[in-house]
Amino acid sequence: MPKNTACTGTNNLYENVDFCPGQVSLPGVRDHFYFIRKKDITKWPTLPLNSAESLDKVAVYDGNFTLAADAKFHRVDLVPSESEPKSEQAGSYGSFHFTNSITLVLPGTAEKVTGLITELNNDNVVILVPQRDGKCRVFGSAGFDVTIKPSQEWGKGSNDANTTTIEVSCEDRAATPFYPGTIETDGATISGETDEEVTAEPNP
C-alpha cells in the first residue's frame, strides 16, 4: 500500500527523556482533593496536546478555569496514603485515548461525608488531585464526563475500617493532565502548580 503523503498535520515532539541519578519522584497523592460541579465551569483552560511547543507541555493545561459567579472549588480531606490513581489506554486504532481513574478514600462515614457521596452519586463534577509534590492532576474534561461510584464500610469490630470510598473514572485525550493554574476555593486561592495558597502581590 502506498504511503499517505498527505499526513503532515502533526508535530514531531519527541525528545530525550532523562532521569538523573539521585532525582526523587515520590509516588502517591496528598491528603486532600478539590472538586466543583462541571456546570459551574464556564470556560476551560487549553490542553495543548500535539500543538504544544515541547514534550513536557503536551499534557499540561494552559490558562485557568473560568467559573460562574460565586462558584468555588471545594476541598475534601483523604485518608493519607490510601488513594490510588491510574491511567490506562482506551479506545481502538485511530481513536486511542486514556481512561484516568482514582480511588479516593475518605475518613469516616458520618453525616457530612455521607451527604457528600449522596449528592455526588448523580452529579457531574471535575476533580483536581495534588501529587505528593503539589502538582495538581485533572479528572474530567470538557469533552468527557466523570463517572462516580461511591461506597462505605462501617466495619464489624473496633479494628475494622470505617471509611468512605469514591471511585472516579473519566476518559480523556491525555493521561491525567496537569493543571498549574489557580484554584479558587471557599477559603483561598490555591496554585495548581504547588498546592499552596497564592499570596496577592502588594499594591505599589
Protein Blocks (a to p, Z undefined) as FASTA:
>chain_A
ZZdfklmmbccfbdcddddehiacdedjdfbdcdddfklpmbdcddfklmpmbfklmmgc
edjddddehiacddddddehkaccddddedjehiaccddddddddedjbfklmmmmmmmm
mgccddddddfkopacdeddfkbccdddddddebjbfkbccddddddddddfbeciadfb
dcddfkbccdfklopacdddddZZ
